Amino acid sequence: MFQFPPLPPVTQIHRQVAFAIAGVFVAIELLFQLAELGLISGPQLRYETYAMFSFFDPWFDRLIAGEPTPSRVWWSFLTYAFLHGGMTHLLMNTAAFLGLSLLVLRIFGTPLYLMFFAVTAIGGSLGYGLLSEVDAPMVGASGVVFGLIGVLKYAEFAFITRRPGAGSMRSFLGSIGALVLINVILAVAMGGMLAWQTHLGGFVAGWVAAWIVVPRA
């Protein structure tokens, strides 16, 4: 199994950054849950928020066709990543997000991590907009999750190719294949409801962003 060279320890600022973003995910979903239980006003809070901040493919299609679109389409390229479709969706994404975030923060530091977050969220929405034909709102941090995987996979690829004997290219390619297989299995298990387009867009955006910032030598 590939292992990165010795990394600096996780710092307090790393934890604060990762858990602050994850805390926003959790706080928003808890508000939705409380509203649906009638404990706070606004039983339609989830759907009203989706209408304003989720990514909606028909808006994107109108945008690239040069047709009039709501102004909220612009911020939805990023804000969809903070919304989730329920507690299970939230917990799965947040657990993966925290583990990957702390590793990326250790390797690249806070400023680049925040850039990766924004770029991979936008890449996920672009992937969904270009490849999906679904009219339902798209929400969730999985585009960022797969984007951070893309960042780490490029870092692994660069380390293997620039340091002979540092790792196995066969193992690396096998891990990429495993990611594809996981998406196929999840897509089948979820009856086609998995936004694999977002995962792909986020992964590609993360790979390209890491390729840009990782030193060539």
GROMACS elastic network, one bead per residue, 0.5 to 0.9 nm:
[ bonds ]
;  ai    aj funct       b0    kb
    1   167     6  0.79560   500
    1   168     6  0.81767   500
    1   171     6  0.71183   500
    1   172     6  0.87401   500
    2   156     6  0.77298   500
    2   160     6  0.89526   500
    2   166     6  0.81999   500
    2   167     6  0.58064   500
    2   168     6  0.73415   500
    2   171     6  0.76933   500
    2   172     6  0.77520   500
    3     6     6  0.87366   500
    3   156     6  0.83374   500
    3   166     6  0.87668   500
    3   167     6  0.79518   500
    4     7     6  0.74633   500
    4   155     6  0.86561   500
    4   156     6  0.71790   500
    4   159     6  0.80589   500
    5   159     6  0.89415   500
    7    10     6  0.88132   500
    7   103     6  0.89945   500
    7   106     6  0.65868   500
    7   107     6  0.65656   500
    8    11     6  0.85096   500
    8   106     6  0.60085   500
    8   107     6  0.74289   500
    9   106     6  0.66370   500
   10    13     6  0.82780   500
   10    14     6  0.61530   500
   10    15     6  0.72267   500
   10   102     6  0.69444   500
   10   103     6  0.80821   500
   10   105     6  0.77703   500
   10   106     6  0.58841   500
   11    14     6  0.51516   500
   11    15     6  0.65393   500
   11    16     6  0.87105   500
   11   106     6  0.80391   500
   12    15     6  0.51848   500
   12    16     6  0.61274   500
   12    17     6  0.86708   500
   13    17     6  0.60675   500
   13    18     6  0.85651   500
   13   110     6  0.80580   500
   14    17     6  0.53044   500
   14    18     6  0.62359   500
   14    19     6  0.84723   500
   14   101     6  0.84880   500
   14   102     6  0.64912   500
   14   105     6  0.60744   500
   14   106     6  0.74582   500
   14   109     6  0.78415   500
   14   110     6  0.68744   500
   15    18     6  0.52879   500
   15    19     6  0.58320   500
   15    20     6  0.81125   500
   15    98     6  0.89244   500
   15   102     6  0.69749   500
   15   105     6  0.88978   500
   16    19     6  0.53449   500
   16    20     6  0.57166   500
   16    21     6  0.85539   500
   17    20     6  0.52122   500
   17    21     6  0.64189   500
   17    22     6  0.86784   500
   17   101     6  0.89058   500
   17   102     6  0.89921   500
   17   105     6  0.88932   500
   17   110     6  0.76256   500
   17   114     6  0.88355   500
   18    21     6  0.55093   500
   18    22     6  0.62539   500
   18    23     6  0.85026   500
   18    97     6  0.82478   500
   18    98     6  0.61701   500
   18   101     6  0.60876   500
   18   102     6  0.66760   500
   18   105     6  0.84034   500
   19    23     6  0.56973   500
   19    24     6  0.85291   500
   19    98     6  0.71523   500
   20    24     6  0.64581   500
   20    25     6  0.89317   500
   21    24     6  0.52160   500
   21    25     6  0.66934   500
   21    26     6  0.89407   500
   21    82     6  0.84145   500
   22    25     6  0.50576   500
   22    26     6  0.63522   500
   22    27     6  0.86549   500
   22    82     6  0.85641   500
   22    94     6  0.62319   500
   22    95     6  0.89220   500
   22    97     6  0.76933   500
   22    98     6  0.71736   500
   23    26     6  0.50348   500
   23    27     6  0.59488   500
   23    28     6  0.85114   500
   24    27     6  0.51146   500
   24    28     6  0.61374   500
   24    29     6  0.86152   500
   24    82     6  0.69898   500
   25    28     6  0.55414   500
   25    29     6  0.64369   500
   25    30     6  0.87377   500
   25    81     6  0.84398   500
   25    82     6  0.52291   500
   25    83     6  0.64253   500
   25    84     6  0.75823   500
   25    90     6  0.73156   500
   25    94     6  0.76264   500
   25   140     6  0.89738   500
   25   141     6  0.85132   500
   26    29     6  0.52662   500
   26    30     6  0.60436   500
   26    31     6  0.86243   500
   26    82     6  0.88484   500
   26    83     6  0.89751   500
   26    87     6  0.88040   500
   26    90     6  0.72022   500
   26    91     6  0.85325   500
   26    94     6  0.82595   500
   27    30     6  0.51126   500
   27    31     6  0.62462   500
   27    32     6  0.87425   500
   28    31     6  0.52076   500
   28    32     6  0.64414   500
   28    33     6  0.88121   500
   28    82     6  0.77381   500
   28    83     6  0.69219   500
   28    84     6  0.83927   500
   29    33     6  0.62022   500
   29    34     6  0.86427   500
   29    46     6  0.84001   500
   29    83     6  0.70655   500
   29    84     6  0.66198   500
   29    85     6  0.81505   500
   29    86     6  0.69250   500
   29    87     6  0.71633   500
   29    90     6  0.74701   500
   30    34     6  0.60816   500
   30    35     6  0.84960   500
   30    87     6  0.84261   500
   31    34     6  0.51286   500
   31    35     6  0.61034   500
   31    36     6  0.85768   500
   31    40     6  0.81034   500
   31    45     6  0.81787   500
   31    46     6  0.84360   500
   32    35     6  0.51691   500
   32    36     6  0.61951   500
   32    37     6  0.86745   500
   32    42     6  0.89840   500
   32    43     6  0.81284   500
   32    44     6  0.84817   500
   32    45     6  0.61897   500
   32    46     6  0.53566   500
   32    86     6  0.85189   500
   33    36     6  0.51319   500
   33    37     6  0.62295   500
   33    38     6  0.86918   500
   33    39     6  0.87837   500
   33    46     6  0.84745   500
   33    86     6  0.80289   500
   33    87     6  0.84247   500
   34    37     6  0.50935   500
   34    38     6  0.62764   500
   34    39     6  0.52311   500
   34    40     6  0.59431   500
   34    41     6  0.86951   500
   34    43     6  0.85475   500
   35    38     6  0.50580   500
   35    39     6  0.58272   500
   35    41     6  0.60339   500
   35    42     6  0.57396   500
   35    44     6  0.74310   500
   35    45     6  0.65257   500
   35    46     6  0.80738   500
   36    39     6  0.76400   500
   36    40     6  0.82393   500
   36    41     6  0.89637   500
   36    42     6  0.79699   500
   36    43     6  0.50592   500
   36    44     6  0.74198   500
   36    45     6  0.79521   500
   36    46     6  0.82465   500
   37    40     6  0.78462   500
   37    43     6  0.77323   500
   38    41     6  0.66007   500
   38    42     6  0.78554   500
   38    43     6  0.64359   500
   40    43     6  0.78512   500
   41    44     6  0.89056   500
   41    45     6  0.83621   500
   42    45     6  0.51723   500
   42    46     6  0.87137   500
   43    46     6  0.77227   500
   43    47     6  0.89485   500
   44    47     6  0.54983   500
   44    48     6  0.60494   500
   44    49     6  0.85207   500
   45    48     6  0.51048   500
   45    49     6  0.59769   500
   45    50     6  0.84585   500
   46    49     6  0.52256   500
   46    50     6  0.61197   500
   46    51     6  0.86317   500
   46    85     6  0.88479   500
   47    51     6  0.60580   500
   47    52     6  0.86733   500
   48    51     6  0.51012   500
   48    52     6  0.65427   500
   48    53     6  0.87771   500
   49    52     6  0.51672   500
   49    53     6  0.58959   500
   49    54     6  0.74742   500
   49    83     6  0.86471   500
   50    53     6  0.52525   500
   50    55     6  0.81247   500
   50    80     6  0.80163   500
   50    83     6  0.78160   500
   50   137     6  0.69397   500
   50   138     6  0.85636   500
   50   139     6  0.79638   500
   51    54     6  0.62921   500
   51    55     6  0.86959   500
   51    56     6  0.85569   500
   51   137     6  0.78722   500
   52    55     6  0.88622   500
   52    72     6  0.63834   500
   52    73     6  0.85562   500
   52    76     6  0.78313   500
   53    72     6  0.69682   500
   53    73     6  0.80879   500
   53    75     6  0.71968   500
   53    76     6  0.51555   500
   53    77     6  0.87354   500
   53    78     6  0.85777   500
   53    79     6  0.56300   500
   53    80     6  0.57841   500
   53    82     6  0.89425   500
   53    83     6  0.81494   500
   53   139     6  0.88004   500
   54    73     6  0.86271   500
   54    76     6  0.55704   500
   54    77     6  0.81768   500
   54    78     6  0.87288   500
   54    79     6  0.65843   500
   54    81     6  0.80236   500
   54    82     6  0.88898   500
   54    83     6  0.72968   500
   54   137     6  0.58077   500
   54   138     6  0.58735   500
   54   139     6  0.56680   500
   54   140     6  0.88541   500
   55    59     6  0.81558   500
   55    60     6  0.82938   500
   55    73     6  0.71926   500
   55    75     6  0.88522   500
   55    76     6  0.50877   500
   55    77     6  0.62999   500
   55    78     6  0.83353   500
   55    79     6  0.78991   500
   55    80     6  0.55871   500
   55    81     6  0.88582   500
   55   125     6  0.68558   500
   55   128     6  0.87766   500
   55   129     6  0.84264   500
   55   136     6  0.88711   500
   55   137     6  0.56861   500
   55   138     6  0.51107   500
   55   139     6  0.66838   500
   56    59     6  0.56140   500
   56    60     6  0.67382   500
   56    73     6  0.77738   500
   56    76     6  0.80149   500
   56   129     6  0.78849   500
   56   134     6  0.86858   500
   56   135     6  0.67876   500
   56   136     6  0.66910   500
   56   138     6  0.62276   500
   57    60     6  0.50051   500
   57    61     6  0.62184   500
   57    62     6  0.86860   500
   57   125     6  0.88267   500
   57   128     6  0.73023   500
   57   129     6  0.51864   500
   57   130     6  0.83532   500
   57   132     6  0.71964   500
   57   133     6  0.71824   500
   57   134     6  0.68311   500
   57   135     6  0.60046   500
   57   136     6  0.76542   500
   57   137     6  0.74002   500
   57   138     6  0.80194   500
   58    62     6  0.62332   500
   58    63     6  0.85388   500
   58   129     6  0.82017   500
   58   133     6  0.83505   500
   58   134     6  0.83289   500
   58   135     6  0.62839   500
   58   136     6  0.89578   500
   59    62     6  0.51612   500
   59    63     6  0.61136   500
   59    64     6  0.88263   500
   59    68     6  0.89888   500
   59    69     6  0.61591   500
   59    70     6  0.75678   500
   59    73     6  0.65113   500
   59   129     6  0.88059   500
   60    64     6  0.62835   500
   60    65     6  0.84605   500
   60    69     6  0.82329   500
   60    73     6  0.72554   500
   60   126     6  0.85760   500
   60   129     6  0.59004   500
   60   130     6  0.82745   500
   61    64     6  0.54517   500
   61    65     6  0.61435   500
   61    66     6  0.87247   500
   61    67     6  0.86298   500
   61   129     6  0.71451   500
   61   130     6  0.81322   500
   62    66     6  0.62625   500
   62    67     6  0.50541   500
   62    68     6  0.68584   500
   62    69     6  0.63963   500
   63    66     6  0.52346   500
   63    67     6  0.57619   500
   63    68     6  0.69361   500
   63    69     6  0.60716   500
   63    73     6  0.83354   500
   64    67     6  0.75554   500
   65    68     6  0.89837   500
   66    69     6  0.85820   500
   69    72     6  0.83095   500
   69    73     6  0.70500   500
   70    73     6  0.58718   500
   70    74     6  0.83595   500
   71    74     6  0.60778   500
   71    75     6  0.79773   500
   72    75     6  0.56335   500
   72    76     6  0.61457   500
   73    76     6  0.50783   500
   73    77     6  0.69344   500
   74    77     6  0.60292   500
   74    78     6  0.82446   500
   75    78     6  0.57482   500
   75    79     6  0.60664   500
   75    80     6  0.85571   500
   76    80     6  0.56312   500
   76    81     6  0.86349   500
   76   122     6  0.88520   500
   76   125     6  0.82970   500
   77    80     6  0.66967   500
   77    81     6  0.83647   500
   77   121     6  0.70064   500
   77   122     6  0.51581   500
   77   123     6  0.83218   500
   77   124     6  0.82325   500
   77   125     6  0.55214   500
   77   126     6  0.75445   500
   78    81     6  0.60769   500
   78    82     6  0.80884   500
   78   118     6  0.67562   500
   78   119     6  0.87068   500
   78   120     6  0.89868   500
   78   121     6  0.55484   500
   78   122     6  0.55978   500
   78   124     6  0.89762   500
   78   125     6  0.76353   500
   79    82     6  0.56636   500
   79    83     6  0.73805   500
   79   121     6  0.83567   500
   79   139     6  0.85625   500
   80    83     6  0.55026   500
   80    84     6  0.81907   500
   80   121     6  0.82406   500
   80   125     6  0.82433   500
   80   137     6  0.88202   500
   80   138     6  0.68338   500
   80   140     6  0.62150   500
   80   141     6  0.76773   500
   81    84     6  0.77511   500
   81   121     6  0.63751   500
   81   124     6  0.89590   500
   81   125     6  0.89115   500
   81   138     6  0.88425   500
   81   139     6  0.59303   500
   81   142     6  0.75037   500
   81   143     6  0.73453   500
   81   144     6  0.73530   500
   82   139     6  0.75455   500
   82   140     6  0.63092   500
   82   141     6  0.62915   500
   83    90     6  0.82783   500
   83   139     6  0.54193   500
   83   140     6  0.53226   500
   83   141     6  0.74243   500
   84    87     6  0.77546   500
   84    88     6  0.89728   500
   84    89     6  0.61306   500
   84    90     6  0.56065   500
   84    93     6  0.87562   500
   84   138     6  0.89520   500
   84   139     6  0.55269   500
   84   141     6  0.75804   500
   85    88     6  0.80082   500
   85    89     6  0.58371   500
   85    90     6  0.71440   500
   85   139     6  0.68996   500
   85   140     6  0.72246   500
   86    89     6  0.54123   500
   86    90     6  0.61359   500
   86    91     6  0.87022   500
   87    91     6  0.59879   500
   87    92     6  0.85265   500
   88    91     6  0.52225   500
   88    92     6  0.61581   500
   88    93     6  0.85480   500
   89    92     6  0.54491   500
   89    93     6  0.62139   500
   89    94     6  0.84576   500
   89   140     6  0.76104   500
   90    93     6  0.53702   500
   90    94     6  0.58557   500
   90    95     6  0.84361   500
   90   140     6  0.76132   500
   90   141     6  0.83473   500
   91    94     6  0.51647   500
   91    95     6  0.59756   500
   91    96     6  0.85657   500
   92    95     6  0.55217   500
   92    96     6  0.64800   500
   92    97     6  0.85609   500
   93    96     6  0.53558   500
   93    97     6  0.58702   500
   93    98     6  0.86127   500
   93   140     6  0.74538   500
   93   141     6  0.60948   500
   93   142     6  0.60096   500
   93   145     6  0.72012   500
   94    98     6  0.60324   500
   94    99     6  0.86260   500
   94   141     6  0.76926   500
   94   142     6  0.89051   500
   94   145     6  0.87531   500
   95    98     6  0.54443   500
   95    99     6  0.65060   500
   95   100     6  0.87879   500
   96    99     6  0.54005   500
   96   100     6  0.61849   500
   96   101     6  0.83659   500
   96   142     6  0.87055   500
   96   145     6  0.66518   500
   97   100     6  0.53530   500
   97   101     6  0.57814   500
   97   102     6  0.85505   500
   97   141     6  0.76847   500
   97   142     6  0.80704   500
   97   144     6  0.76561   500
   97   145     6  0.54329   500
   97   148     6  0.82348   500
   98   101     6  0.50504   500
   98   102     6  0.61654   500
   98   103     6  0.86887   500
   99   102     6  0.55654   500
   99   103     6  0.66087   500
   99   104     6  0.89157   500
  100   103     6  0.52434   500
  100   104     6  0.61822   500
  100   105     6  0.85132   500
  100   145     6  0.72466   500
  100   148     6  0.64157   500
  100   149     6  0.72085   500
  100   152     6  0.85459   500
  101   104     6  0.51385   500
  101   105     6  0.59350   500
  101   106     6  0.85266   500
  101   113     6  0.77117   500
  101   145     6  0.84334   500
  101   148     6  0.72029   500
  102   105     6  0.50610   500
  102   106     6  0.62071   500
  102   107     6  0.87870   500
  103   106     6  0.51606   500
  103   107     6  0.64105   500
  103   108     6  0.86652   500
  103   152     6  0.84886   500
  104   107     6  0.51605   500
  104   108     6  0.58494   500
  104   109     6  0.73147   500
  104   110     6  0.87567   500
  104   112     6  0.88994   500
  104   113     6  0.65357   500
  104   148     6  0.71982   500
  104   151     6  0.77974   500
  104   152     6  0.70745   500
  105   108     6  0.53665   500
  105   110     6  0.57463   500
  105   111     6  0.88502   500
  105   112     6  0.80829   500
  105   113     6  0.58472   500
  106   109     6  0.58324   500
  106   110     6  0.84219   500
  108   111     6  0.80415   500
  108   112     6  0.59719   500
  108   113     6  0.64566   500
  109   112     6  0.59657   500
  109   113     6  0.61123   500
  109   114     6  0.88434   500
  110   114     6  0.61632   500
  110   115     6  0.86291   500
  111   114     6  0.53215   500
  111   115     6  0.63872   500
  111   116     6  0.87433   500
  112   116     6  0.60722   500
  112   117     6  0.85667   500
  112   213     6  0.84782   500
  113   117     6  0.61788   500
  113   118     6  0.87916   500
  113   148     6  0.88866   500
  114   118     6  0.64076   500
  114   119     6  0.86188   500
  115   118     6  0.52985   500
  115   119     6  0.60543   500
  115   120     6  0.84532   500
  115   209     6  0.86945   500
  116   119     6  0.51026   500
  116   120     6  0.58250   500
  116   121     6  0.82702   500
  116   144     6  0.82267   500
  116   147     6  0.76702   500
  116   148     6  0.72717   500
  116   151     6  0.79076   500
  116   205     6  0.84286   500
  116   206     6  0.65379   500
  116   209     6  0.69115   500
  116   210     6  0.81275   500
  117   120     6  0.54578   500
  117   121     6  0.60898   500
  117   122     6  0.86263   500
  117   144     6  0.60868   500
  117   145     6  0.88990   500
  117   147     6  0.78077   500
  117   148     6  0.76805   500
  117   206     6  0.86494   500
  118   121     6  0.52306   500
  118   122     6  0.62049   500
  118   123     6  0.84896   500
  118   144     6  0.81326   500
  119   122     6  0.52135   500
  119   123     6  0.59648   500
  119   124     6  0.85494   500
  119   144     6  0.84412   500
  119   147     6  0.83486   500
  119   202     6  0.80018   500
  119   205     6  0.64477   500
  119   206     6  0.71980   500
  119   209     6  0.75043   500
  120   124     6  0.59520   500
  120   125     6  0.85782   500
  120   143     6  0.64115   500
  120   144     6  0.51526   500
  120   145     6  0.83738   500
  120   146     6  0.80668   500
  120   148     6  0.74525   500
  120   150     6  0.89726   500
  120   201     6  0.75358   500
  120   203     6  0.71589   500
  120   204     6  0.81157   500
  120   205     6  0.52664   500
  120   206     6  0.55454   500
  120   209     6  0.84261   500
  121   124     6  0.51297   500
  121   125     6  0.64494   500
  121   126     6  0.87330   500
  121   141     6  0.75736   500
  121   142     6  0.85990   500
  121   143     6  0.56622   500
  121   144     6  0.51339   500
  121   145     6  0.89029   500
  121   147     6  0.75745   500
  121   198     6  0.85838   500
  121   201     6  0.86291   500
  121   202     6  0.63082   500
  121   205     6  0.85311   500
  122   125     6  0.51752   500
  122   126     6  0.61717   500
  122   127     6  0.85814   500
  122   143     6  0.83775   500
  122   144     6  0.86933   500
  122   201     6  0.83380   500
  122   202     6  0.74960   500
  122   205     6  0.81739   500
  123   126     6  0.50483   500
  123   127     6  0.60791   500
  123   128     6  0.85774   500
  123   143     6  0.75449   500
  123   144     6  0.85634   500
  123   147     6  0.80625   500
  123   198     6  0.75730   500
  123   199     6  0.89537   500
  123   200     6  0.85099   500
  123   203     6  0.79428   500
  123   204     6  0.73897   500
  123   205     6  0.51942   500
  123   206     6  0.80507   500
  124   127     6  0.51129   500
  124   128     6  0.62314   500
  124   129     6  0.85652   500
  124   142     6  0.82695   500
  124   144     6  0.71665   500
  124   146     6  0.86720   500
  124   147     6  0.77966   500
  124   197     6  0.71796   500
  124   199     6  0.61319   500
  124   200     6  0.69503   500
  124   203     6  0.77645   500
  124   204     6  0.86319   500
  124   205     6  0.76715   500
  125   128     6  0.50470   500
  125   129     6  0.59751   500
  125   130     6  0.85115   500
  125   138     6  0.83735   500
  125   143     6  0.76035   500
  125   197     6  0.83337   500
  125   198     6  0.59154   500
  125   201     6  0.71056   500
  125   202     6  0.78606   500
  126   130     6  0.59901   500
  126   131     6  0.84009   500
  126   197     6  0.86244   500
  126   198     6  0.75469   500
  126   201     6  0.64523   500
  126   202     6  0.85454   500
  127   130     6  0.53138   500
  127   131     6  0.59777   500
  127   132     6  0.78838   500
  127   196     6  0.88157   500
  127   197     6  0.52044   500
  127   198     6  0.52889   500
  127   199     6  0.78465   500
  127   200     6  0.65416   500
  127   202     6  0.73489   500
  127   204     6  0.89745   500
  128   131     6  0.53751   500
  128   132     6  0.52222   500
  128   133     6  0.85860   500
  128   138     6  0.82823   500
  128   195     6  0.71697   500
  128   196     6  0.78958   500
  128   199     6  0.84181   500
  128   200     6  0.84651   500
  128   201     6  0.70693   500
  129   132     6  0.58158   500
  129   133     6  0.80334   500
  129   197     6  0.81892   500
  129   198     6  0.84681   500
  130   133     6  0.85100   500
  130   197     6  0.82734   500
  131   197     6  0.61216   500
  131   198     6  0.88662   500
  132   135     6  0.85663   500
  132   195     6  0.81850   500
  132   197     6  0.66470   500
  132   198     6  0.89553   500
  134   137     6  0.82999   500
  134   138     6  0.89820   500
  135   138     6  0.88426   500
  138   195     6  0.76484   500
  138   198     6  0.88256   500
  139   142     6  0.86150   500
  140   143     6  0.73329   500
  140   144     6  0.86847   500
  141   144     6  0.53531   500
  141   145     6  0.62493   500
  141   146     6  0.88316   500
  142   146     6  0.60482   500
  142   147     6  0.81263   500
  142   195     6  0.86585   500
  142   198     6  0.73532   500
  142   199     6  0.63153   500
  142   202     6  0.81130   500
  143   146     6  0.53489   500
  143   147     6  0.58999   500
  143   148     6  0.86284   500
  143   195     6  0.88127   500
  143   196     6  0.88142   500
  143   197     6  0.86947   500
  143   198     6  0.51225   500
  143   200     6  0.76740   500
  143   201     6  0.70652   500
  143   203     6  0.73408   500
  144   148     6  0.60255   500
  144   149     6  0.84654   500
  144   198     6  0.88222   500
  144   199     6  0.79263   500
  144   202     6  0.58986   500
  144   203     6  0.80000   500
  144   206     6  0.83355   500
  145   148     6  0.52908   500
  145   149     6  0.64131   500
  145   150     6  0.87344   500
  145   199     6  0.78873   500
  145   202     6  0.77079   500
  145   203     6  0.82745   500
  146   150     6  0.61529   500
  146   151     6  0.86776   500
  146   198     6  0.85095   500
  146   199     6  0.54309   500
  146   200     6  0.74216   500
  146   201     6  0.84974   500
  146   202     6  0.56179   500
  146   204     6  0.87387   500
  146   206     6  0.78555   500
  147   151     6  0.63359   500
  147   152     6  0.87456   500
  147   199     6  0.73222   500
  147   200     6  0.82272   500
  147   201     6  0.77421   500
  147   204     6  0.69772   500
  147   205     6  0.63059   500
  147   207     6  0.73376   500
  148   152     6  0.62583   500
  148   153     6  0.84632   500
  148   202     6  0.79483   500
  148   203     6  0.71484   500
  148   206     6  0.59670   500
  148   207     6  0.84040   500
  149   152     6  0.51158   500
  149   153     6  0.59372   500
  149   154     6  0.85297   500
  149   202     6  0.88468   500
  149   203     6  0.65558   500
  149   206     6  0.73393   500
  149   207     6  0.82542   500
  150   153     6  0.50133   500
  150   154     6  0.61268   500
  150   155     6  0.85607   500
  150   202     6  0.75492   500
  150   204     6  0.64636   500
  150   205     6  0.74429   500
  150   208     6  0.82226   500
  150   209     6  0.89051   500
  150   210     6  0.80056   500
  151   154     6  0.53459   500
  151   155     6  0.63354   500
  151   156     6  0.87415   500
  151   203     6  0.75945   500
  151   204     6  0.88251   500
  151   205     6  0.83561   500
  151   208     6  0.78963   500
  151   209     6  0.71654   500
  151   210     6  0.52468   500
  151   211     6  0.81858   500
  152   156     6  0.61258   500
  152   157     6  0.85267   500
  152   206     6  0.82651   500
  152   207     6  0.78827   500
  152   210     6  0.80241   500
  153   157     6  0.60192   500
  153   158     6  0.85060   500
  153   172     6  0.81220   500
  153   176     6  0.83898   500
  153   206     6  0.88870   500
  153   207     6  0.71156   500
  154   158     6  0.60090   500
  154   159     6  0.84759   500
  154   206     6  0.81832   500
  154   207     6  0.54040   500
  154   208     6  0.81300   500
  154   210     6  0.63275   500
  154   211     6  0.66778   500
  154   214     6  0.88530   500
  155   158     6  0.51578   500
  155   159     6  0.61626   500
  155   160     6  0.86491   500
  155   207     6  0.84741   500
  155   210     6  0.70280   500
  155   211     6  0.80271   500
  155   214     6  0.74743   500
  156   159     6  0.51338   500
  156   160     6  0.61474   500
  156   161     6  0.86011   500
  156   167     6  0.84657   500
  156   172     6  0.78855   500
  157   160     6  0.52305   500
  157   161     6  0.61027   500
  157   162     6  0.84639   500
  157   167     6  0.89531   500
  157   169     6  0.79002   500
  157   172     6  0.73767   500
  158   161     6  0.53238   500
  158   162     6  0.59576   500
  158   163     6  0.83517   500
  158   211     6  0.84711   500
  158   214     6  0.82739   500
  158   216     6  0.85485   500
  159   162     6  0.53857   500
  159   163     6  0.59205   500
  159   164     6  0.87078   500
  159   166     6  0.69958   500
  159   167     6  0.79399   500
  160   163     6  0.54874   500
  160   164     6  0.65060   500
  160   165     6  0.72479   500
  160   166     6  0.53291   500
  160   167     6  0.52268   500
  160   168     6  0.70801   500
  160   169     6  0.70518   500
  160   172     6  0.88254   500
  161   164     6  0.65134   500
  161   165     6  0.88462   500
  161   166     6  0.82061   500
  161   167     6  0.84994   500
  161   169     6  0.81688   500
  162   166     6  0.84500   500
  162   217     6  0.79329   500
  163   166     6  0.54781   500
  163   167     6  0.82643   500
  164   167     6  0.76075   500
  165   168     6  0.73906   500
  167   170     6  0.89077   500
  167   171     6  0.79430   500
  167   172     6  0.81189   500
  168   171     6  0.51739   500
  168   172     6  0.63008   500
  168   173     6  0.87591   500
  169   173     6  0.61213   500
  169   174     6  0.83950   500
  170   173     6  0.52135   500
  170   174     6  0.60639   500
  170   175     6  0.86754   500
  171   175     6  0.62522   500
  171   176     6  0.87965   500
  172   175     6  0.52116   500
  172   176     6  0.65593   500
  172   177     6  0.88102   500
  173   176     6  0.50777   500
  173   177     6  0.62491   500
  173   178     6  0.86104   500
  174   178     6  0.61293   500
  174   179     6  0.87357   500
  175   179     6  0.63561   500
  175   180     6  0.87891   500
  176   179     6  0.51665   500
  176   180     6  0.65071   500
  176   181     6  0.87537   500
  177   180     6  0.51043   500
  177   181     6  0.61803   500
  177   182     6  0.86220   500
  178   182     6  0.60571   500
  178   183     6  0.86190   500
  179   182     6  0.51393   500
  179   183     6  0.63734   500
  179   184     6  0.87448   500
  180   183     6  0.52430   500
  180   184     6  0.63124   500
  180   185     6  0.87548   500
  181   184     6  0.50234   500
  181   185     6  0.61274   500
  181   186     6  0.85180   500
  182   185     6  0.51674   500
  182   186     6  0.60633   500
  182   187     6  0.84433   500
  183   186     6  0.51108   500
  183   187     6  0.59246   500
  183   188     6  0.85529   500
  183   194     6  0.80336   500
  183   196     6  0.65672   500
  183   199     6  0.84470   500
  184   187     6  0.51142   500
  184   188     6  0.62647   500
  184   189     6  0.85708   500
  184   196     6  0.83789   500
  185   188     6  0.52462   500
  185   189     6  0.60391   500
  185   190     6  0.85078   500
  186   190     6  0.58950   500
  186   191     6  0.84323   500
  186   192     6  0.84291   500
  186   193     6  0.89156   500
  186   194     6  0.68226   500
  187   190     6  0.52352   500
  187   191     6  0.61917   500
  187   192     6  0.50299   500
  187   193     6  0.65283   500
  187   194     6  0.50497   500
  187   195     6  0.79942   500
  187   196     6  0.73877   500
  188   191     6  0.51984   500
  188   192     6  0.59921   500
  188   193     6  0.85439   500
  188   194     6  0.84186   500
  189   192     6  0.77390   500
  189   193     6  0.88597   500
  189   194     6  0.88887   500
  190   193     6  0.54216   500
  190   194     6  0.62905   500
  191   194     6  0.77693   500
  192   195     6  0.80530   500
  193   196     6  0.87934   500
  194   197     6  0.84744   500
  194   198     6  0.89774   500
  195   198     6  0.54767   500
  195   199     6  0.68154   500
  195   200     6  0.89964   500
  196   200     6  0.61542   500
  196   201     6  0.85241   500
  197   200     6  0.51252   500
  197   201     6  0.60796   500
  197   202     6  0.84904   500
  198   201     6  0.50958   500
  198   202     6  0.59808   500
  198   203     6  0.84403   500
  199   202     6  0.51991   500
  199   203     6  0.60583   500
  199   204     6  0.86230   500
  200   203     6  0.51242   500
  200   204     6  0.61511   500
  200   205     6  0.85040   500
  201   204     6  0.52926   500
  201   205     6  0.60989   500
  201   206     6  0.85676   500
  202   205     6  0.50999   500
  202   206     6  0.60702   500
  202   207     6  0.85857   500
  203   206     6  0.51207   500
  203   207     6  0.61385   500
  203   208     6  0.86292   500
  204   207     6  0.51052   500
  204   208     6  0.61392   500
  204   209     6  0.84790   500
  205   208     6  0.52377   500
  205   209     6  0.59870   500
  205   210     6  0.85289   500
  206   209     6  0.51128   500
  206   210     6  0.60896   500
  206   211     6  0.84719   500
  207   210     6  0.52831   500
  207   211     6  0.61187   500
  207   212     6  0.87428   500
  208   212     6  0.62749   500
  208   213     6  0.88691   500
  209   212     6  0.51861   500
  209   213     6  0.64946   500
  209   214     6  0.86611   500
  210   213     6  0.52220   500
  210   214     6  0.57419   500
  211   214     6  0.55961   500
  211   215     6  0.82796   500
  211   216     6  0.86094   500
  212   215     6  0.80186   500
  213   216     6  0.87944   500
  214   217     6  0.88200   500
